[in-house]
Amino acid sequence: MVAFRIFAMAVSHQCMKKWKPHQVNQPSVSLIISRSSTFSSRTWQYQSVRTLILESVSSESVRLNRLSGSNSGIVEVRLERPGAKNAIGKDMLRGLQETFEAIERDPSANVVMICSSVPRVFCAGADLKERKTMNPSEVHSFVNSLRSTFSALEALRLPTIAVIEGAALGGGLEMALSCDLRICGEEAILGLPETGLAIIPGAGGTQRLPRLVGKGVAKELIFTGRRICGRDAMSMGLVNYCVPTGEAHQKGLEIAQDINQKGPIAIRMAKRAINEGLEIDMASALELEEDCYEQLLNTKDRLEGLAAFAEKRKPRYTGIRKKRAWKAQLVAPKQLLPAVCSQR
């Protein structure tokens, strides 16, 4: 066994000597999510010093793009399946799952934009051609995976923005509903047409839409499968902004830049307080708010914000927490130790 370990260490050392890290020289750092028959989907890729070490994932339909320079901290998730209008099949679903997992593990990410690289379409929904080849059990499994993926998107600690140009139908709209904010162009088309196929929205649409626009409006849209334009979506509160066609990405980037300048821990605590607070009674929600506020008291960013205000300059937030030494004193103060020991 010892001889085997020595041999394994020697082989590993030799491989590491020959291996060279991947170099990135472009202004923005991108990870193209592509299929590889040579490397497994968990091959580590080492990027530039400004970028988190990412795992390669196995989908050809999703691109993870990390902006750099003054936009460092903004992450773009781009849908890239032009031949199928970004319809969500097994390949894209796998890409979305692994992309959201990578973002959740990245401490440098502050805000996420989900957008399309395909002109005049955000996401056309599920891949019905692929769906036709599935049996009921496979359909059930796929829809459950899609629902859990959008729930994971909704549960990301950082803010998410859906940038919608063109069609956002079925699962495409359900993905946008899972984001914190939605920006669309005037010619965007949004809808949940599932009842026309004798099914219902199964990836969160029946729950997230009424929470956003109200029960009556949601029922009308789902019962009829009616498609609405960007202006109508704006008037009913389905999207936050409706801008001239082609300008949705720029508007989304402006909002992302604004968020990116704020204290990252504060943004995450604000999202937690709002999302979790809406699901509980007011008294419990106020206790939750207190807990979220308390977690910000001992951060370097809070002190930086006060210093920047006093010095009349822009704050330089890092998202770093200070050590909470004062909390340790509350856990087991010296005067309580004899009592604790006597009870054993």
Secondary structure as UniProt FT lines:
FT   HELIX           2..18
FT   STRAND          29..32
FT   TURN            41..42
FT   STRAND          44..45
FT   TURN            49..50
FT   STRAND          54..55
FT   STRAND          62..66
FT   HELIX           69..71
FT   TURN            72..73
FT   STRAND          74..79
FT   HELIX           82..84
FT   TURN            85..86
FT   HELIX           90..104
FT   TURN            107..108
FT   STRAND          111..116
FT   TURN            119..120
FT   STRAND          121..123
FT   HELIX           128..131
FT   TURN            132..133
FT   HELIX           136..155
FT   STRAND          160..164
FT   STRAND          167..169
FT   HELIX           171..177
FT   STRAND          181..185
FT   TURN            186..187
FT   STRAND          189..191
FT   HELIX           194..197
FT   TURN            202..204
FT   HELIX           205..213
FT   HELIX           215..224
FT   STRAND          228..229
FT   HELIX           230..235
FT   TURN            236..237
FT   STRAND          241..243
FT   TURN            245..246
FT   HELIX           248..260
FT   HELIX           264..277
FT   TURN            278..279
FT   HELIX           282..297
FT   HELIX           300..311
FT   HELIX           325..331
FT   HELIX           334..336
FT   HELIX           337..342
//
